[in-house]
Amino acid sequence: MGAGSGLPPEEIDRLTDDIIAALKTVYDPEIPSDIYELGLIYRVDIADDRQVAIDMTLTAPGCPVAGEMPGWVENAVGAVPGVSGVTVNMTFDPPWDQSRMSDEARVALDMW
């Protein structure tokens, strides 16, 4: 995240931590785990002007909240102090699978 950025490294680190914390407040309504731990966030890029670009996916293309989830992510990350704007790009390439889940999500979902 933020490699080669004009922002100071400590500012990139703070923004990154705060953005991840914000992403962890967004939950898939059908799964009791947040979208970050589920592995739905593929990329977060912080530009020099503090614009944040996020590539994300859903557990399935037909997910009932497909139209709403990017807005939830944009609102959560947009509220992070220092972020000037957020663009959420939805992608299904590569498709999500359970191997992207963190150990924390696997424990929450009892998927070992």
MMTF fields as JSON, N, C-alpha, C and O atoms, coordinates in Angstrom:
{
  "mmtfVersion": "1.0.0",
  "mmtfProducer": "UNKNOWN",
  "numBonds": 447,
  "numAtoms": 448,
  "numGroups": 112,
  "numChains": 1,
  "numModels": 1,
  "chainsPerModel": [1],
  "groupsPerChain": [112],
  "chainIdList": ["A"],
  "bondAtomList": [4, 2, 8, 6, 12, 10, 16, 14, 20, 18, 24, 22, 28, 26, 32, 30, 36, 34, 40, 38, 44, 42, 48, 46, 52, 50, 56, 54, 60, 58, 64, 62, 68, 66, 72, 70, 76, 74, 80, 78, 84, 82, 88, 86, 92, 90, 96, 94, 100, 98, 104, 102, 108, 106, 112, 110, 116, 114, 120, 118, 124, 122, 128, 126, 132, 130, 136, 134, 140, 138, 144, 142, 148, 146, 152, 150, 156, 154, 160, 158, 164, 162, 168, 166, 172, 170, 176, 174, 180, 178, 184, 182, 188, 186, 192, 190, 196, 194, 200, 198, 204, 202, 208, 206, 212, 210, 216, 214, 220, 218, 224, 222, 228, 226, 232, 230, 236, 234, 240, 238, 244, 242, 248, 246, 252, 250, 256, 254, 260, 258, 264, 262, 268, 266, 272, 270, 276, 274, 280, 278, 284, 282, 288, 286, 292, 290, 296, 294, 300, 298, 304, 302, 308, 306, 312, 310, 316, 314, 320, 318, 324, 322, 328, 326, 332, 330, 336, 334, 340, 338, 344, 342, 348, 346, 352, 350, 356, 354, 360, 358, 364, 362, 368, 366, 372, 370, 376, 374, 380, 378, 384, 382, 388, 386, 392, 390, 396, 394, 400, 398, 404, 402, 408, 406, 412, 410, 416, 414, 420, 418, 424, 422, 428, 426, 432, 430, 436, 434, 440, 438, 444, 442],
  "bondOrderList": [1, 1, 1, 1, 1, 1, 1, 1, 1, 1, 1, 1, 1, 1, 1, 1, 1, 1, 1, 1, 1, 1, 1, 1, 1, 1, 1, 1, 1, 1, 1, 1, 1, 1, 1, 1, 1, 1, 1, 1, 1, 1, 1, 1, 1, 1, 1, 1, 1, 1, 1, 1, 1, 1, 1, 1, 1, 1, 1, 1, 1, 1, 1, 1, 1, 1, 1, 1, 1, 1, 1, 1, 1, 1, 1, 1, 1, 1, 1, 1, 1, 1, 1, 1, 1, 1, 1, 1, 1, 1, 1, 1, 1, 1, 1, 1, 1, 1, 1, 1, 1, 1, 1, 1, 1, 1, 1, 1, 1, 1, 1],
  "groupList": [{"groupName": "MET", "atomNameList": ["N", "CA", "C", "O"], "elementList": ["N", "C", "C", "O"], "formalChargeList": [0, 0, 0, 0], "bondAtomList": [1, 0, 2, 1, 3, 2], "bondOrderList": [1, 1, 2], "singleLetterCode": "M", "chemCompType": "L-PEPTIDE LINKING"}, {"groupName": "GLY", "atomNameList": ["N", "CA", "C", "O"], "elementList": ["N", "C", "C", "O"], "formalChargeList": [0, 0, 0, 0], "bondAtomList": [1, 0, 2, 1, 3, 2], "bondOrderList": [1, 1, 2], "singleLetterCode": "G", "chemCompType": "PEPTIDE LINKING"}, {"groupName": "ALA", "atomNameList": ["N", "CA", "C", "O"], "elementList": ["N", "C", "C", "O"], "formalChargeList": [0, 0, 0, 0], "bondAtomList": [1, 0, 2, 1, 3, 2], "bondOrderList": [1, 1, 2], "singleLetterCode": "A", "chemCompType": "L-PEPTIDE LINKING"}, {"groupName": "SER", "atomNameList": ["N", "CA", "C", "O"], "elementList": ["N", "C", "C", "O"], "formalChargeList": [0, 0, 0, 0], "bondAtomList": [1, 0, 2, 1, 3, 2], "bondOrderList": [1, 1, 2], "singleLetterCode": "S", "chemCompType": "L-PEPTIDE LINKING"}, {"groupName": "LEU", "atomNameList": ["N", "CA", "C", "O"], "elementList": ["N", "C", "C", "O"], "formalChargeList": [0, 0, 0, 0], "bondAtomList": [1, 0, 2, 1, 3, 2], "bondOrderList": [1, 1, 2], "singleLetterCode": "L", "chemCompType": "L-PEPTIDE LINKING"}, {"groupName": "PRO", "atomNameList": ["N", "CA", "C", "O"], "elementList": ["N", "C", "C", "O"], "formalChargeList": [0, 0, 0, 0], "bondAtomList": [1, 0, 2, 1, 3, 2], "bondOrderList": [1, 1, 2], "singleLetterCode": "P", "chemCompType": "L-PEPTIDE LINKING"}, {"groupName": "GLU", "atomNameList": ["N", "CA", "C", "O"], "elementList": ["N", "C", "C", "O"], "formalChargeList": [0, 0, 0, 0], "bondAtomList": [1, 0, 2, 1, 3, 2], "bondOrderList": [1, 1, 2], "singleLetterCode": "E", "chemCompType": "L-PEPTIDE LINKING"}, {"groupName": "ILE", "atomNameList": ["N", "CA", "C", "O"], "elementList": ["N", "C", "C", "O"], "formalChargeList": [0, 0, 0, 0], "bondAtomList": [1, 0, 2, 1, 3, 2], "bondOrderList": [1, 1, 2], "singleLetterCode": "I", "chemCompType": "L-PEPTIDE LINKING"}, {"groupName": "ASP", "atomNameList": ["N", "CA", "C", "O"], "elementList": ["N", "C", "C", "O"], "formalChargeList": [0, 0, 0, 0], "bondAtomList": [1, 0, 2, 1, 3, 2], "bondOrderList": [1, 1, 2], "singleLetterCode": "D", "chemCompType": "L-PEPTIDE LINKING"}, {"groupName": "ARG", "atomNameList": ["N", "CA", "C", "O"], "elementList": ["N", "C", "C", "O"], "formalChargeList": [0, 0, 0, 0], "bondAtomList": [1, 0, 2, 1, 3, 2], "bondOrderList": [1, 1, 2], "singleLetterCode": "R", "chemCompType": "L-PEPTIDE LINKING"}, {"groupName": "THR", "atomNameList": ["N", "CA", "C", "O"], "elementList": ["N", "C", "C", "O"], "formalChargeList": [0, 0, 0, 0], "bondAtomList": [1, 0, 2, 1, 3, 2], "bondOrderList": [1, 1, 2], "singleLetterCode": "T", "chemCompType": "L-PEPTIDE LINKING"}, {"groupName": "LYS", "atomNameList": ["N", "CA", "C", "O"], "elementList": ["N", "C", "C", "O"], "formalChargeList": [0, 0, 0, 0], "bondAtomList": [1, 0, 2, 1, 3, 2], "bondOrderList": [1, 1, 2], "singleLetterCode": "K", "chemCompType": "L-PEPTIDE LINKING"}, {"groupName": "VAL", "atomNameList": ["N", "CA", "C", "O"], "elementList": ["N", "C", "C", "O"], "formalChargeList": [0, 0, 0, 0], "bondAtomList": [1, 0, 2, 1, 3, 2], "bondOrderList": [1, 1, 2], "singleLetterCode": "V", "chemCompType": "L-PEPTIDE LINKING"}, {"groupName": "TYR", "atomNameList": ["N", "CA", "C", "O"], "elementList": ["N", "C", "C", "O"], "formalChargeList": [0, 0, 0, 0], "bondAtomList": [1, 0, 2, 1, 3, 2], "bondOrderList": [1, 1, 2], "singleLetterCode": "Y", "chemCompType": "L-PEPTIDE LINKING"}, {"groupName": "GLN", "atomNameList": ["N", "CA", "C", "O"], "elementList": ["N", "C", "C", "O"], "formalChargeList": [0, 0, 0, 0], "bondAtomList": [1, 0, 2, 1, 3, 2], "bondOrderList": [1, 1, 2], "singleLetterCode": "Q", "chemCompType": "L-PEPTIDE LINKING"}, {"groupName": "CYS", "atomNameList": ["N", "CA", "C", "O"], "elementList": ["N", "C", "C", "O"], "formalChargeList": [0, 0, 0, 0], "bondAtomList": [1, 0, 2, 1, 3, 2], "bondOrderList": [1, 1, 2], "singleLetterCode": "C", "chemCompType": "L-PEPTIDE LINKING"}, {"groupName": "TRP", "atomNameList": ["N", "CA", "C", "O"], "elementList": ["N", "C", "C", "O"], "formalChargeList": [0, 0, 0, 0], "bondAtomList": [1, 0, 2, 1, 3, 2], "bondOrderList": [1, 1, 2], "singleLetterCode": "W", "chemCompType": "L-PEPTIDE LINKING"}, {"groupName": "ASN", "atomNameList": ["N", "CA", "C", "O"], "elementList": ["N", "C", "C", "O"], "formalChargeList": [0, 0, 0, 0], "bondAtomList": [1, 0, 2, 1, 3, 2], "bondOrderList": [1, 1, 2], "singleLetterCode": "N", "chemCompType": "L-PEPTIDE LINKING"}, {"groupName": "PHE", "atomNameList": ["N", "CA", "C", "O"], "elementList": ["N", "C", "C", "O"], "formalChargeList": [0, 0, 0, 0], "bondAtomList": [1, 0, 2, 1, 3, 2], "bondOrderList": [1, 1, 2], "singleLetterCode": "F", "chemCompType": "L-PEPTIDE LINKING"}],
  "groupTypeList": [0, 1, 2, 1, 3, 1, 4, 5, 5, 6, 6, 7, 8, 9, 4, 10, 8, 8, 7, 7, 2, 2, 4, 11, 10, 12, 13, 8, 5, 6, 7, 5, 3, 8, 7, 13, 6, 4, 1, 4, 7, 13, 9, 12, 8, 7, 2, 8, 8, 9, 14, 12, 2, 7, 8, 0, 10, 4, 10, 2, 5, 1, 15, 5, 12, 2, 1, 6, 0, 5, 1, 16, 12, 6, 17, 2, 12, 1, 2, 12, 5, 1, 12, 3, 1, 12, 10, 12, 17, 0, 10, 18, 8, 5, 5, 16, 8, 14, 3, 9, 0, 3, 8, 6, 2, 9, 12, 2, 4, 8, 0, 16],
  "groupIdList": [1, 2, 3, 4, 5, 6, 7, 8, 9, 10, 11, 12, 13, 14, 15, 16, 17, 18, 19, 20, 21, 22, 23, 24, 25, 26, 27, 28, 29, 30, 31, 32, 33, 34, 35, 36, 37, 38, 39, 40, 41, 42, 43, 44, 45, 46, 47, 48, 49, 50, 51, 52, 53, 54, 55, 56, 57, 58, 59, 60, 61, 62, 63, 64, 65, 66, 67, 68, 69, 70, 71, 72, 73, 74, 75, 76, 77, 78, 79, 80, 81, 82, 83, 84, 85, 86, 87, 88, 89, 90, 91, 92, 93, 94, 95, 96, 97, 98, 99, 100, 101, 102, 103, 104, 105, 106, 107, 108, 109, 110, 111, 112],
  "secStructList": [7, 7, 6, 6, 7, 1, 1, 7, 2, 2, 2, 2, 2, 2, 2, 2, 2, 2, 2, 2, 2, 2, 2, 6, 6, 7, 5, 7, 6, 6, 1, 1, 1, 5, 6, 6, 6, 6, 6, 7, 3, 3, 3, 3, 3, 3, 7, 6, 6, 7, 3, 3, 3, 3, 3, 3, 7, 7, 1, 1, 6, 6, 7, 6, 6, 6, 6, 6, 2, 2, 2, 2, 2, 2, 2, 2, 2, 2, 6, 1, 6, 6, 7, 7, 3, 3, 3, 3, 3, 3, 7, 7, 1, 1, 7, 7, 7, 4, 4, 4, 1, 7, 2, 2, 2, 2, 2, 2, 2, 6, 7, 7],
  "xCoordList": [0.83, 0.0, 0.87, 1.797, 0.577, 1.237, 2.713, 3.44, 3.183, 4.597, 4.977, 4.253, 6.1, 6.566, 5.753, 5.771, 5.054, 4.175, 4.957, 6.049, 4.38, 4.97, 4.584, 5.12, 3.669, 3.283, 4.36, 4.986, 4.586, 5.574, 5.171, 3.983, 6.146, 5.841, 4.958, 4.069, 5.198, 4.384, 2.931, 2.014, 2.727, 1.356, 0.683, -0.498, 1.425, 0.901, 0.509, -0.557, 1.377, 1.094, -0.163, -0.999, -0.297, -1.473, -2.74, -3.741, -2.685, -3.854, -4.206, -5.377, -3.188, -3.421, -4.109, -5.105, -3.585, -4.188, -5.626, -6.51, -5.861, -7.202, -8.167, -9.34, -7.668, -8.51, -8.877, -10.026, -7.907, -8.2, -9.215, -10.141, -9.049, -10.008, -11.401, -12.392, -11.483, -12.775, -13.376, -14.575, -12.538, -13.026, -13.57, -14.509, -12.983, -13.421, -14.761, -15.305, -15.303, -16.631, -17.729, -18.914, -17.338, -18.313, -18.449, -17.471, -19.68, -19.949, -20.805, -21.677, -20.549, -21.439, -22.656, -22.501, -23.867, -25.033, -25.357, -26.046, -24.867, -25.17, -24.113, -24.313, -22.995, -21.871, -21.402, -21.153, -21.276, -20.893, -19.397, -18.752, -18.86, -17.46, -17.337, -18.122, -16.33, -16.19, -15.546, -14.922, -15.714, -15.263, -13.752, -13.248, -13.011, -11.548, -11.084, -10.264, -11.616, -11.218, -11.707, -11.093, -12.813, -13.308, -12.43, -12.541, -11.558, -10.687, -11.358, -10.957, -12.38, -13.083, -12.369, -12.704, -11.382, -10.619, -9.361, -8.507, -9.25, -8.108, -6.964, -5.796, -7.296, -6.239, -6.73, -7.889, -5.827, -6.067, -4.88, -3.736, -5.14, -4.073, -4.34, -5.428, -3.357, -3.469, -2.607, -1.387, -3.247, -2.523, -1.959, -2.348, -1.032, -0.411, -1.439, -1.219, -2.558, -3.598, -4.598, -5.649, -4.243, -5.036, -6.344, -7.248, -6.422, -7.533, -7.244, -6.117, -8.243, -8.079, -8.855, -10.041, -8.176, -8.809, -8.812, -7.786, -9.975, -10.135, -10.693, -11.708, -10.018, -10.549, -11.118, -10.433, -12.374, -12.989, -13.877, -14.159, -14.303, -15.194, -16.288, -16.358, -17.124, -18.162, -17.991, -17.295, -18.625, -18.506, -19.135, -18.747, -20.116, -20.747, -21.282, -21.768, -21.193, -21.685, -23.153, -23.568, -23.941, -25.366, -25.694, -26.857, -24.692, -24.885, -25.987, -25.97, -26.957, -28.082, -27.684, -28.444, -26.515, -26.097, -25.067, -24.374, -24.965, -23.963, -24.055, -23.029, -25.255, -25.419, -25.123, -24.799, -25.231, -25.072, -23.678, -23.203, -23.028, -21.741, -20.678, -20.009, -20.49, -19.478, -19.761, -18.826, -21.012, -21.371, -21.03, -20.579, -21.245, -20.891, -19.39, -18.937, -18.619, -17.161, -16.723, -15.873, -17.298, -16.945, -17.242, -16.428, -18.401, -18.76, -17.825, -17.398, -17.499, -16.639, -15.236, -14.696, -14.652, -13.289, -13.269, -12.307, -14.319, -14.404, -14.434, -14.087, -14.848, -14.907, -13.555, -13.423, -12.552, -11.216, -10.561, -10.477, -10.09, -9.416, -8.212, -7.378, -8.138, -7.021, -7.327, -6.589, -8.41, -8.786, -9.576, -10.551, -9.142, -9.815, -10.943, -11.806, -10.938, -11.989, -11.758, -10.659, -12.796, -12.714, -13.368, -14.456, -12.683, -13.248, -13.237, -12.196, -14.399, -14.495, -14.748, -15.733, -13.849, -13.978, -14.375, -13.662, -15.508, -15.969, -15.387, -15.452, -14.821, -14.252, -14.578, -14.729, -14.68, -14.867, -13.734, -13.866, -12.614, -11.451, -10.23, -9.763, -9.7, -10.119, -11.359, -11.61, -12.121, -13.289, -12.864, -11.814, -13.684, -13.41, -13.587, -14.457, -12.752, -12.974, -12.524, -11.89, -12.851, -12.62, -11.152, -10.84, -10.246, -8.813, -8.382, -7.317, -9.177, -8.845, -9.205, -8.816, -9.934, -10.369, -9.205, -8.323, -9.215, -8.21, -8.561, -9.673, -7.585, -7.851, -8.97, -9.789, -9.008, -10.055, -11.442, -12.363, -11.587, -12.874, -13.205, -14.358, -12.18, -12.419, -12.92, -13.812, -12.348, -12.794, -14.242, -15.081, -14.52, -15.869, -16.918, -18.05, -16.535, -17.484, -17.356, -18.06, -16.437, -16.193, -15.894, -16.459, -14.997, -14.641, -13.182, -12.336, -12.875, -11.496, -11.375, -10.29],
  "yCoordList": [-1.185, 0.0, 1.242, 1.361, 2.149, 3.434, 3.381, 4.324, 2.34, 2.246, 3.38, 3.671, 4.013, 5.095, 6.372, 7.247, 6.47, 7.614, 8.832, 8.717, 10.007, 11.251, 11.544, 12.472, 10.772, 10.946, 10.323, 9.338, 10.892, 10.295, 8.863, 8.574, 7.974, 6.568, 6.412, 5.561, 7.234, 7.096, 7.503, 6.984, 8.426, 8.823, 7.712, 7.428, 7.089, 5.939, 4.827, 4.227, 4.557, 3.513, 3.833, 2.958, 5.097, 5.477, 5.353, 4.796, 5.88, 5.781, 4.327, 3.947, 3.519, 2.104, 1.429, 0.727, 1.637, 1.039, 1.51, 0.713, 2.818, 3.369, 2.865, 2.619, 2.715, 2.203, 0.747, 0.351, -0.051, -1.453, -1.524, -2.334, -0.686, -0.664, -0.304, -0.886, 0.648, 1.035, -0.117, -0.382, -0.799, -1.937, -3.037, -3.74, -3.186, -4.224, -3.89, -4.712, -2.69, -2.356, -2.733, -2.635, -3.167, -3.527, -5.05, -5.777, -5.509, -6.937, -7.374, -6.637, -8.575, -9.219, -9.641, -10.403, -9.173, -9.462, -10.949, -11.358, -11.752, -13.182, -13.98, -15.161, -13.345, -14.055, -13.25, -12.051, -13.879, -13.125, -12.827, -13.134, -12.231, -11.84, -10.61, -10.421, -9.764, -8.543, -8.829, -9.871, -7.875, -8.092, -8.185, -8.822, -7.548, -7.621, -9.03, -9.625, -9.557, -10.905, -11.979, -13.039, -11.7, -12.651, -12.687, -13.604, -11.69, -11.647, -11.032, -11.299, -10.208, -9.583, -8.339, -7.839, -7.835, -6.664, -7.162, -7.797, -6.877, -7.339, -6.333, -6.721, -5.027, -4.015, -2.721, -2.339, -2.046, -0.694, 0.145, -0.189, 1.223, 2.093, 3.508, 4.046, 4.106, 5.474, 6.367, 6.211, 7.307, 8.22, 9.385, 9.612, 10.124, 11.274, 12.317, 13.025, 12.41, 13.386, 12.808, 13.394, 11.642, 10.966, 10.368, 10.038, 10.239, 9.509, 8.019, 7.568, 7.276, 5.843, 5.064, 5.308, 4.134, 3.246, 1.844, 1.348, 1.22, -0.113, -1.045, -0.749, -2.181, -3.254, -4.288, -4.75, -4.65, -5.644, -6.568, -6.321, -7.627, -8.585, -8.93, -8.351, -9.858, -10.388, -11.894, -12.479, -12.523, -13.973, -14.655, -15.765, -13.982, -14.508, -13.331, -12.352, -13.426, -12.316, -11.999, -10.852, -12.984, -12.763, -12.349, -12.388, -11.955, -11.54, -10.48, -9.527, -10.634, -9.705, -8.252, -7.341, -8.02, -6.644, -6.127, -5.146, -6.785, -6.389, -4.907, -4.255, -4.372, -2.973, -2.033, -0.867, -2.527, -1.685, -1.736, -0.734, -2.878, -3.076, -2.038, -1.519, -1.709, -0.686, 0.646, 1.332, 1.017, 2.254, 2.185, 3.169, 1.019, 0.842, 1.005, 1.657, 0.41, 0.501, 1.949, 2.454, 2.612, 4.0, 4.891, 5.744, 4.702, 5.505, 5.243, 6.182, 3.973, 3.627, 4.208, 4.82, 4.018, 4.49, 6.012, 6.664, 6.576, 8.022, 8.766, 9.946, 8.092, 8.712, 8.712, 9.318, 8.045, 7.991, 9.369, 9.925, 9.931, 11.236, 11.2, 10.298, 12.191, 12.279, 11.746, 12.027, 10.976, 10.444, 11.518, 12.056, 11.829, 12.894, 12.383, 13.156, 11.106, 10.522, 9.032, 8.533, 8.329, 6.869, 6.433, 6.888, 5.548, 4.895, 3.4, 2.827, 2.769, 1.323, 0.667, 0.962, -0.219, -0.966, -2.402, -3.102, -2.833, -4.201, -5.084, -4.742, -6.218, -7.146, -8.577, -8.879, -9.438, -10.862, -11.665, -12.86, -10.969, -11.61, -11.297, -10.159, -12.203, -13.608, -13.767, -12.941, -14.816, -15.057, -15.333, -15.927, -14.9, -15.152, -16.633, -17.292, -17.146, -18.486, -18.499, -17.556, -19.553, -19.613, -19.533, -19.23, -19.795, -19.725, -18.289, -18.086, -17.298, -15.897, -15.458, -14.371, -16.283, -15.93, -15.991, -16.841, -15.074, -15.106, -16.209, -16.738, -16.544, -17.519, -17.027, -17.819, -15.706, -15.134, -15.415, -15.783, -15.24, -15.509, -16.999, -17.385, -17.829, -19.286, -19.719, -20.561, -19.145, -19.467, -18.99, -19.726, -17.747, -17.19, -18.021, -18.144, -18.593, -19.356, -20.862, -21.649, -21.258, -22.673, -23.431, -24.493, -22.865, -23.464, -23.894, -23.201, -24.996, -25.488, -26.707, -27.281],
  "zCoordList": [0.0, 0.0, 0.0, 0.802, -0.882, -0.89, -1.261, -0.95, -1.902, -2.256, -3.198, -4.15, -2.936, -3.782, -3.615, -4.481, -2.52, -2.29, -1.837, -1.281, -2.085, -1.611, -0.17, 0.436, 0.382, 1.785, 2.668, 2.277, 3.863, 4.769, 5.146, 5.289, 5.307, 5.623, 6.858, 6.881, 7.89, 9.101, 8.842, 9.48, 7.911, 7.545, 6.741, 6.94, 5.843, 5.097, 6.078, 5.947, 7.061, 8.043, 8.84, 9.066, 9.27, 10.051, 9.218, 9.667, 7.997, 7.118, 6.83, 6.853, 6.559, 6.279, 7.46, 7.281, 8.664, 9.861, 10.045, 10.36, 9.848, 10.03, 8.953, 9.23, 7.732, 6.645, 6.905, 6.709, 7.346, 7.672, 8.808, 8.762, 9.824, 10.936, 10.421, 10.863, 9.492, 8.922, 8.114, 8.199, 7.331, 6.545, 7.448, 7.078, 8.627, 9.56, 10.217, 10.955, 9.96, 10.485, 9.496, 9.815, 8.288, 7.26, 7.242, 7.065, 7.43, 7.487, 6.316, 5.855, 5.845, 4.897, 5.719, 6.673, 5.383, 6.219, 6.341, 7.275, 5.41, 5.46, 6.216, 6.499, 6.542, 7.159, 8.372, 8.247, 9.538, 10.744, 10.834, 11.836, 9.784, 9.776, 8.889, 7.96, 9.189, 8.404, 7.048, 6.843, 6.127, 4.754, 4.628, 3.704, 5.557, 5.499, 5.867, 5.168, 6.973, 7.405, 6.43, 6.309, 5.736, 4.741, 3.494, 2.68, 3.345, 2.175, 0.961, -0.172, 1.185, 0.067, -0.46, -1.534, 0.297, -0.135, -0.839, -0.219, -2.127, -2.92, -2.925, -2.955, -2.896, -3.002, -2.384, -2.545, -1.669, -1.172, -1.602, -1.292, -2.309, -2.777, -2.29, -2.5, -1.646, -1.144, -2.029, -2.077, -2.731, -3.619, -2.812, -1.666, -3.432, -2.774, -2.327, -1.345, -3.045, -2.676, -1.668, -1.407, -1.107, -0.083, -0.609, 0.159, -1.929, -2.53, -2.328, -2.533, -1.933, -1.679, -2.743, -2.964, -3.39, -4.366, -3.769, -3.303, -3.792, -3.214, -4.274, -4.906, -4.466, -5.3, -4.35, -3.437, -4.565, -3.681, -4.498, -5.67, -3.851, -4.48, -3.483, -2.399, -3.848, -2.964, -2.906, -3.737, -1.926, -1.825, -3.034, -3.399, -3.658, -4.864, -5.682, -5.116, -7.03, -7.859, -7.611, -7.778, -7.22, -6.984, -5.566, -5.166, -4.796, -3.408, -3.339, -4.117, -2.407, -2.34, -2.075, -2.405, -1.49, -1.186, -2.19, -1.919, -3.348, -4.345, -4.688, -4.879, -4.768, -5.102, -3.959, -4.182, -2.724, -1.541, -0.921, -0.386, -0.986, -0.31, -0.694, 0.2, -1.979, -2.293, -1.599, -1.184, -1.468, -0.767, 0.704, 1.291, 1.304, 2.726, 2.905, 3.846, 1.999, 2.062, 1.854, 2.588, 0.862, 0.575, 1.78, 2.133, 2.415, 3.586, 4.755, 5.428, 5.007, 6.138, 5.962, 6.883, 4.786, 4.542, 4.385, 4.789, 3.804, 3.637, 4.957, 5.008, 6.033, 7.36, 8.072, 9.135, 7.506, 8.116, 8.006, 6.91, 9.138, 9.081, 8.14, 8.213, 7.262, 6.332, 4.943, 3.999, 4.802, 3.495, 2.75, 3.273, 1.511, 0.766, -0.127, -0.541, -0.42, -1.244, -1.409, -1.167, -1.82, -1.943, -3.25, -3.604, -3.95, -5.126, -4.853, -4.532, -4.981, -4.773, -6.123, -6.801, -6.498, -7.751, -7.425, -6.707, -7.952, -7.734, -8.823, -10.003, -8.435, -9.41, -8.999, -7.815, -9.981, -9.698, -10.337, -10.602, -10.576, -11.171, -10.311, -10.354, -9.556, -9.498, -8.616, -7.74, -8.846, -8.003, -6.565, -6.32, -5.628, -4.216, -3.926, -4.495, -3.034, -2.497, -1.039, -0.567, -0.348, 1.099, 1.484, 2.636, 0.558, 0.878, 1.186, 1.77, 0.811, 1.07, 2.487, 2.915, 3.207, 4.553, 5.537, 5.421, 6.511, 7.571, 8.561, 8.562, 9.403, 10.461, 11.364, 11.831, 11.614, 12.463, 11.878, 12.606, 10.562, 9.917, 9.955, 10.148, 9.768, 9.809, 11.189, 11.294, 12.237, 13.597, 13.793, 14.312, 13.37, 13.534, 12.819, 13.287, 11.68, 10.873, 11.082, 10.449, 11.987, 12.261, 10.969, 10.709, 10.171, 8.879, 8.889, 8.323, 9.505, 9.545, 8.714, 8.613]
}
